[in-house]
Each structure stands twice: as structure tokens, then as C-alpha cells.
Amino acid sequence: MAENNSNKPDAKIRKVNFKFEKPFPKHWYNDNPIATHFMNAQHLAFPDGEKFFIRSVKAFADTYKNDPELKRRVDNFIGQEGTHFAEHQKFWDIMEDQNLQPMKFVNVYRNSAWEGIEKWARKKFVKNNVGNKIALSVTVALEHYTAMLAESGILNEDITEKMPEEMKNLFMWHAAEEIEHKSIPFDVLKKVDDSYALRIGGMVLATWGLWFYLGLGTVMLTHNDKDIKTKDIPKHTFTFLKNFRRTFGGTLASQFGQYFKRDFHPDQIDNYHLAVELLKGKNYA
């Protein structure tokens, strides 16, 4: 059962339209090319990842169709994720203009993760719907990651203070909505199959996949960036990792382990107010 949380907001589908003017700074994040390409890799990974989230919850539409409240929440989750992938994908054009060849990574990512691993797993483990259950458990785990990263981004103002304004607005809006809908796929999984082993197995797969592909994207974009001097890469990498540990590390360290408690539910992490405050007064439809 979901935890009681009186501060829990209702996930809402908002109309946004972020625009990135050209020319856009090539090393827009902290003037650090490695940090920038780690963030760029998120722009490239998120759209297809969010389509995967949508596929994963839709696979169990028959399970929640007779639960009007959960179905309504899932519909809002799908609407939010659809807006997320559309807005992040707008930045691909900027990366193309900067000759970062983003589609080289996107094609590797799509062919291996979605056309490869996902399709194989769904077809291989058809019995008892295991393949679809694994996909949903990976979705739930990745939503835990995005909620953790979102909380860090909201609480640590120095993460976004040097971002171009429109980029900051995009990431903060996305962060707020990730917190807002963090429990929805989890509640679907509990209704589908409340197996502890399934939930933890999904986290193991999600952890490998998330950091592997973000790392690969960072490496490939860095390789394609002809404005980086090879001798400066170690310095920029050290600075990026040091800052990442300082800003994101605290939340990841404190909340990652909570997922492994048998009675864990996302509502146990009290951060809904962060989303409410951030979205308050915003002129979103």
C-alpha cells in the first residue's frame, strides 16, 4: 500500500515550450567540457528512456484499468514523460550545430538498449509476463534515481547557478515533475507483482544501465568535441567528479540504500514540498 503523505501533489500535465537560442555556448555547464557532455548525455538518453517508461507502464494497462484513481495517475505520468522527452530532444539540434555528432551515441544507445536488450528480454521471458515485469521494475528503479538527482538539483543551487537561464528552467521543471510523479510506477509494480526480488533485480539492472550509458555518452561526445585539448581532459574530469560528489553525492548516498528496505515506498522520502514550491507561481498551463 502507498504511504500516507498529506503533502503529496497531484501529477499534472503542463504545457511548456523551452527554446534554446543559437549560437548556444558549447561548454555551457560550469565552463567544463566533461561536465557539459555528461549533461548533454542526459539530453540524449532521457527521451528514449522516457519512452521506455511509458511502454513499461502501458504493458500493464489491464491491471490498473479497473482502478480509476491509479489509472488517472498513470495517465498523468505518461503525459508528463511524453512532455519531458519532447523538450529534451529539442537540444539535439544544438548539439548537431556544434558538430558533436549526437546521433552516433543515440544510435548505439537505441540499438543496444532498446532494440537489443529490451526487445530480447520481453521476448525471451514471455512466460508469466516476466519480461514486462522486469522492464517495469527497471522503470521503477530509474524513477528512484531521477527523483534523487532531482532533489539534489533543487537543493544545491550551485548546480544550476552557472547554467544558461533556459537550460536551468528546463532542468528545474523536469526535476520538480520527477519528484511529483515518483511513486506512480512504483504503485503499478506493487499492484502487478510485489516481489522484493523483482524490485531489487530491477535496481541492479537500472544502476548498470544508467551509469554505463551516461558514461558512454559523455565519452563519445567528448571524443567528438574538437575544441577540447587532450591534455586538459584529466583536469576537467577530476573537477567534474569532485563537484558531482559534493553536489549530488549526498542525496545519492542517503537515499539509494533506502530502496533496498523491504517495506520501502517512495513516499517515505519527504521531498514533495520541493516540487510544490518550485512549481508555484510558474506560468505553465
KOLKE-486406 format. One record per residue (C-alpha): residue number from 0; residue in one letter; x, y, z. Coordinates in steps of 0.1 Angstrom, whole numbers. Layout:
residues N
@k=NUM&r=a&xx=X&yy=Y&zz=Z
...
end
This chain:
residues 285
@k=0&r=m&xx=0&yy=0&zz=0
@k=1&r=a&xx=11&yy=36&zz=-7
@k=2&r=e&xx=23&yy=56&zz=23
@k=3&r=n&xx=0&yy=84&zz=36
@k=4&r=n&xx=15&yy=118&zz=27
@k=5&r=s&xx=-7&yy=148&zz=31
@k=6&r=n&xx=18&yy=169&zz=11
@k=7&r=k&xx=17&yy=147&zz=-19
@k=8&r=p&xx=9&yy=167&zz=-50
@k=9&r=d&xx=-11&yy=155&zz=-80
@k=10&r=a&xx=10&yy=149&zz=-111
@k=11&r=k&xx=-2&yy=175&zz=-136
@k=12&r=i&xx=4&yy=176&zz=-173
@k=13&r=r&xx=18&yy=211&zz=-181
@k=14&r=k&xx=23&yy=228&zz=-214
@k=15&r=v&xx=59&yy=241&zz=-217
@k=16&r=n&xx=80&yy=253&zz=-246
@k=17&r=f&xx=117&yy=257&zz=-239
@k=18&r=k&xx=137&yy=275&zz=-266
@k=19&r=f&xx=174&yy=274&zz=-270
@k=20&r=e&xx=188&yy=303&zz=-290
@k=21&r=k&xx=217&yy=298&zz=-314
@k=22&r=p&xx=246&yy=301&zz=-310
@k=23&r=f&xx=245&yy=283&zz=-277
@k=24&r=p&xx=276&yy=281&zz=-255
@k=25&r=k&xx=294&yy=249&zz=-264
@k=26&r=h&xx=307&yy=242&zz=-229
@k=27&r=w&xx=276&yy=256&zz=-211
@k=28&r=y&xx=279&yy=238&zz=-178
@k=29&r=n&xx=305&yy=254&zz=-154
@k=30&r=d&xx=327&yy=261&zz=-184
@k=31&r=n&xx=337&yy=224&zz=-181
@k=32&r=p&xx=335&yy=203&zz=-212
@k=33&r=i&xx=333&yy=170&zz=-194
@k=34&r=a&xx=306&yy=182&zz=-171
@k=35&r=t&xx=288&yy=197&zz=-201
@k=36&r=h&xx=289&yy=164&zz=-220
@k=37&r=f&xx=277&yy=145&zz=-190
@k=38&r=m&xx=246&yy=168&zz=-190
@k=39&r=n&xx=244&yy=166&zz=-228
@k=40&r=a&xx=244&yy=128&zz=-225
@k=41&r=q&xx=213&yy=132&zz=-203
@k=42&r=h&xx=196&yy=152&zz=-231
@k=43&r=l&xx=203&yy=123&zz=-254
@k=44&r=a&xx=194&yy=94&zz=-230
@k=45&r=f&xx=163&yy=109&zz=-215
@k=46&r=p&xx=139&yy=109&zz=-245
@k=47&r=d&xx=142&yy=72&zz=-254
@k=48&r=g&xx=144&yy=63&zz=-217
@k=49&r=e&xx=111&yy=81&zz=-210
@k=50&r=k&xx=95&yy=63&zz=-240
@k=51&r=f&xx=106&yy=31&zz=-223
@k=52&r=f&xx=90&yy=42&zz=-191
@k=53&r=i&xx=57&yy=48&zz=-209
@k=54&r=r&xx=59&yy=14&zz=-227
@k=55&r=s&xx=66&yy=-3&zz=-194
@k=56&r=v&xx=35&yy=10&zz=-175
@k=57&r=k&xx=13&yy=7&zz=-206
@k=58&r=a&xx=21&yy=-30&zz=-208
@k=59&r=f&xx=0&yy=-35&zz=-176
@k=60&r=a&xx=-29&yy=-13&zz=-186
@k=61&r=d&xx=-53&yy=-43&zz=-180
@k=62&r=t&xx=-40&yy=-45&zz=-144
@k=63&r=y&xx=-49&yy=-9&zz=-134
@k=64&r=k&xx=-78&yy=-2&zz=-158
@k=65&r=n&xx=-103&yy=-11&zz=-131
@k=66&r=d&xx=-86&yy=11&zz=-105
@k=67&r=p&xx=-98&yy=46&zz=-116
@k=68&r=e&xx=-75&yy=65&zz=-93
@k=69&r=l&xx=-44&yy=46&zz=-103
@k=70&r=k&xx=-53&yy=48&zz=-139
@k=71&r=r&xx=-58&yy=86&zz=-137
@k=72&r=r&xx=-23&yy=89&zz=-120
@k=73&r=v&xx=-7&yy=67&zz=-147
@k=74&r=d&xx=-23&yy=87&zz=-175
@k=75&r=n&xx=-8&yy=119&zz=-159
@k=76&r=f&xx=26&yy=101&zz=-155
@k=77&r=i&xx=25&yy=92&zz=-192
@k=78&r=g&xx=16&yy=128&zz=-202
@k=79&r=q&xx=44&yy=142&zz=-181
@k=80&r=e&xx=70&yy=118&zz=-195
@k=81&r=g&xx=59&yy=125&zz=-231
@k=82&r=t&xx=65&yy=162&zz=-225
@k=83&r=h&xx=99&yy=155&zz=-210
@k=84&r=f&xx=112&yy=136&zz=-240
@k=85&r=a&xx=99&yy=162&zz=-264
@k=86&r=e&xx=115&yy=191&zz=-246
@k=87&r=h&xx=149&yy=174&zz=-241
@k=88&r=q&xx=150&yy=163&zz=-277
@k=89&r=k&xx=149&yy=200&zz=-288
@k=90&r=f&xx=185&yy=203&zz=-277
@k=91&r=w&xx=197&yy=176&zz=-301
@k=92&r=d&xx=197&yy=203&zz=-329
@k=93&r=i&xx=220&yy=225&zz=-309
@k=94&r=m&xx=245&yy=196&zz=-305
@k=95&r=e&xx=243&yy=189&zz=-342
@k=96&r=d&xx=252&yy=225&zz=-349
@k=97&r=q&xx=281&yy=222&zz=-325
@k=98&r=n&xx=294&yy=192&zz=-345
@k=99&r=l&xx=292&yy=169&zz=-315
@k=100&r=q&xx=275&yy=142&zz=-337
@k=101&r=p&xx=250&yy=133&zz=-311
@k=102&r=m&xx=232&yy=107&zz=-333
@k=103&r=k&xx=263&yy=85&zz=-332
@k=104&r=f&xx=257&yy=79&zz=-295
@k=105&r=v&xx=219&yy=78&zz=-299
@k=106&r=n&xx=221&yy=51&zz=-325
@k=107&r=v&xx=244&yy=30&zz=-303
@k=108&r=y&xx=221&yy=35&zz=-273
@k=109&r=r&xx=190&yy=27&zz=-292
@k=110&r=n&xx=204&yy=-4&zz=-310
@k=111&r=s&xx=219&yy=-19&zz=-279
@k=112&r=a&xx=195&yy=-9&zz=-251
@k=113&r=w&xx=160&yy=-8&zz=-267
@k=114&r=e&xx=163&yy=-27&zz=-300
@k=115&r=g&xx=187&yy=-51&zz=-284
@k=116&r=i&xx=184&yy=-58&zz=-246
@k=117&r=e&xx=148&yy=-47&zz=-241
@k=118&r=k&xx=133&yy=-65&zz=-271
@k=119&r=w&xx=153&yy=-96&zz=-263
@k=120&r=a&xx=142&yy=-96&zz=-226
@k=121&r=r&xx=105&yy=-91&zz=-234
@k=122&r=k&xx=105&yy=-119&zz=-260
@k=123&r=k&xx=128&yy=-142&zz=-240
@k=124&r=f&xx=108&yy=-141&zz=-208
@k=125&r=v&xx=73&yy=-143&zz=-220
@k=126&r=k&xx=61&yy=-169&zz=-195
@k=127&r=n&xx=42&yy=-153&zz=-166
@k=128&r=n&xx=48&yy=-119&zz=-183
@k=129&r=v&xx=83&yy=-119&zz=-167
@k=130&r=g&xx=99&yy=-98&zz=-194
@k=131&r=n&xx=74&yy=-70&zz=-190
@k=132&r=k&xx=77&yy=-72&zz=-152
@k=133&r=i&xx=114&yy=-68&zz=-154
@k=134&r=a&xx=110&yy=-38&zz=-177
@k=135&r=l&xx=86&yy=-22&zz=-152
@k=136&r=s&xx=109&yy=-29&zz=-122
@k=137&r=v&xx=138&yy=-12&zz=-141
@k=138&r=t&xx=115&yy=17&zz=-147
@k=139&r=v&xx=106&yy=20&zz=-110
@k=140&r=a&xx=143&yy=19&zz=-101
@k=141&r=l&xx=152&yy=46&zz=-127
@k=142&r=e&xx=124&yy=67&zz=-113
@k=143&r=h&xx=141&yy=64&zz=-79
@k=144&r=y&xx=173&yy=76&zz=-95
@k=145&r=t&xx=157&yy=106&zz=-112
@k=146&r=a&xx=139&yy=116&zz=-80
@k=147&r=m&xx=172&yy=115&zz=-61
@k=148&r=l&xx=190&yy=135&zz=-88
@k=149&r=a&xx=161&yy=159&zz=-89
@k=150&r=e&xx=162&yy=166&zz=-52
@k=151&r=s&xx=200&yy=173&zz=-54
@k=152&r=g&xx=194&yy=197&zz=-83
@k=153&r=i&xx=168&yy=216&zz=-64
@k=154&r=l&xx=186&yy=218&zz=-30
@k=155&r=n&xx=220&yy=226&zz=-44
@k=156&r=e&xx=216&yy=259&zz=-61
@k=157&r=d&xx=253&yy=259&zz=-73
@k=158&r=i&xx=244&yy=230&zz=-96
@k=159&r=t&xx=223&yy=253&zz=-118
@k=160&r=e&xx=235&yy=288&zz=-109
@k=161&r=k&xx=260&yy=289&zz=-138
@k=162&r=m&xx=236&yy=273&zz=-164
@k=163&r=p&xx=222&yy=294&zz=-192
@k=164&r=e&xx=187&yy=306&zz=-179
@k=165&r=e&xx=166&yy=285&zz=-203
@k=166&r=m&xx=186&yy=253&zz=-196
@k=167&r=k&xx=182&yy=259&zz=-158
@k=168&r=n&xx=145&yy=264&zz=-163
@k=169&r=l&xx=143&yy=231&zz=-183
@k=170&r=f&xx=162&yy=211&zz=-157
@k=171&r=m&xx=143&yy=226&zz=-127
@k=172&r=w&xx=109&yy=220&zz=-143
@k=173&r=h&xx=119&yy=184&zz=-151
@k=174&r=a&xx=133&yy=179&zz=-116
@k=175&r=a&xx=100&yy=190&zz=-100
@k=176&r=e&xx=79&yy=167&zz=-121
@k=177&r=e&xx=102&yy=138&zz=-114
@k=178&r=i&xx=96&yy=142&zz=-77
@k=179&r=e&xx=59&yy=149&zz=-83
@k=180&r=h&xx=53&yy=115&zz=-101
@k=181&r=k&xx=80&yy=94&zz=-84
@k=182&r=s&xx=55&yy=70&zz=-67
@k=183&r=i&xx=33&yy=62&zz=-97
@k=184&r=p&xx=53&yy=34&zz=-115
@k=185&r=f&xx=61&yy=20&zz=-80
@k=186&r=d&xx=24&yy=17&zz=-72
@k=187&r=v&xx=18&yy=0&zz=-105
@k=188&r=l&xx=46&yy=-25&zz=-98
@k=189&r=k&xx=31&yy=-33&zz=-64
@k=190&r=k&xx=-2&yy=-40&zz=-80
@k=191&r=v&xx=14&yy=-62&zz=-107
@k=192&r=d&xx=39&yy=-81&zz=-86
@k=193&r=d&xx=50&yy=-71&zz=-51
@k=194&r=s&xx=81&yy=-94&zz=-52
@k=195&r=y&xx=111&yy=-80&zz=-34
@k=196&r=a&xx=135&yy=-99&zz=-56
@k=197&r=l&xx=119&yy=-84&zz=-87
@k=198&r=r&xx=122&yy=-48&zz=-74
@k=199&r=i&xx=158&yy=-53&zz=-64
@k=200&r=g&xx=167&yy=-70&zz=-96
@k=201&r=g&xx=153&yy=-40&zz=-115
@k=202&r=m&xx=176&yy=-17&zz=-94
@k=203&r=v&xx=207&yy=-38&zz=-103
@k=204&r=l&xx=199&yy=-36&zz=-140
@k=205&r=a&xx=190&yy=1&zz=-138
@k=206&r=t&xx=222&yy=10&zz=-120
@k=207&r=w&xx=243&yy=-7&zz=-145
@k=208&r=g&xx=224&yy=7&zz=-175
@k=209&r=l&xx=221&yy=43&zz=-162
@k=210&r=w&xx=258&yy=48&zz=-154
@k=211&r=f&xx=271&yy=28&zz=-184
@k=212&r=y&xx=251&yy=48&zz=-210
@k=213&r=l&xx=256&yy=82&zz=-194
@k=214&r=g&xx=293&yy=74&zz=-192
@k=215&r=l&xx=294&yy=62&zz=-228
@k=216&r=g&xx=276&yy=93&zz=-240
@k=217&r=t&xx=300&yy=115&zz=-221
@k=218&r=v&xx=330&yy=98&zz=-236
@k=219&r=m&xx=316&yy=98&zz=-272
@k=220&r=l&xx=306&yy=135&zz=-271
@k=221&r=t&xx=340&yy=144&zz=-256
@k=222&r=h&xx=357&yy=125&zz=-284
@k=223&r=n&xx=337&yy=144&zz=-310
@k=224&r=d&xx=344&yy=178&zz=-294
@k=225&r=k&xx=373&yy=192&zz=-313
@k=226&r=d&xx=375&yy=222&zz=-290
@k=227&r=i&xx=389&yy=201&zz=-261
@k=228&r=k&xx=426&yy=198&zz=-257
@k=229&r=t&xx=435&yy=162&zz=-249
@k=230&r=k&xx=459&yy=173&zz=-222
@k=231&r=d&xx=431&yy=192&zz=-203
@k=232&r=i&xx=407&yy=162&zz=-201
@k=233&r=p&xx=421&yy=147&zz=-168
@k=234&r=k&xx=419&yy=182&zz=-152
@k=235&r=h&xx=383&yy=187&zz=-163
@k=236&r=t&xx=373&yy=152&zz=-154
@k=237&r=f&xx=387&yy=155&zz=-119
@k=238&r=t&xx=369&yy=188&zz=-114
@k=239&r=f&xx=336&yy=173&zz=-127
@k=240&r=l&xx=338&yy=142&zz=-104
@k=241&r=k&xx=348&yy=163&zz=-74
@k=242&r=n&xx=318&yy=186&zz=-79
@k=243&r=f&xx=294&yy=158&zz=-87
@k=244&r=r&xx=303&yy=141&zz=-54
@k=245&r=r&xx=299&yy=173&zz=-35
@k=246&r=t&xx=265&yy=183&zz=-50
@k=247&r=f&xx=248&yy=150&zz=-60
@k=248&r=g&xx=267&yy=126&zz=-38
@k=249&r=g&xx=249&yy=134&zz=-5
@k=250&r=t&xx=214&yy=126&zz=-18
@k=251&r=l&xx=225&yy=95&zz=-36
@k=252&r=a&xx=244&yy=82&zz=-6
@k=253&r=s&xx=215&yy=88&zz=18
@k=254&r=q&xx=186&yy=76&zz=-4
@k=255&r=f&xx=200&yy=49&zz=-26
@k=256&r=g&xx=201&yy=24&zz=2
@k=257&r=q&xx=166&yy=31&zz=13
@k=258&r=y&xx=153&yy=14&zz=-18
@k=259&r=f&xx=166&yy=-19&zz=-5
@k=260&r=k&xx=144&yy=-19&zz=25
@k=261&r=r&xx=116&yy=-45&zz=22
@k=262&r=d&xx=89&yy=-20&zz=32
@k=263&r=f&xx=102&yy=9&zz=11
@k=264&r=h&xx=79&yy=32&zz=-7
@k=265&r=p&xx=89&yy=65&zz=-24
@k=266&r=d&xx=65&yy=85&zz=-3
@k=267&r=q&xx=87&yy=77&zz=27
@k=268&r=i&xx=112&yy=103&zz=13
@k=269&r=d&xx=97&yy=136&zz=22
@k=270&r=n&xx=106&yy=159&zz=-7
@k=271&r=y&xx=72&yy=166&zz=-24
@k=272&r=h&xx=73&yy=201&zz=-9
@k=273&r=l&xx=104&yy=208&zz=-31
@k=274&r=a&xx=84&yy=202&zz=-62
@k=275&r=v&xx=54&yy=222&zz=-50
@k=276&r=e&xx=75&yy=252&zz=-41
@k=277&r=l&xx=95&yy=251&zz=-73
@k=278&r=l&xx=64&yy=249&zz=-95
@k=279&r=k&xx=44&yy=275&zz=-75
@k=280&r=g&xx=37&yy=306&zz=-95
@k=281&r=k&xx=51&yy=292&zz=-127
@k=282&r=n&xx=31&yy=302&zz=-158
@k=283&r=y&xx=26&yy=267&zz=-170
@k=284&r=a&xx=-7&yy=257&zz=-184
end
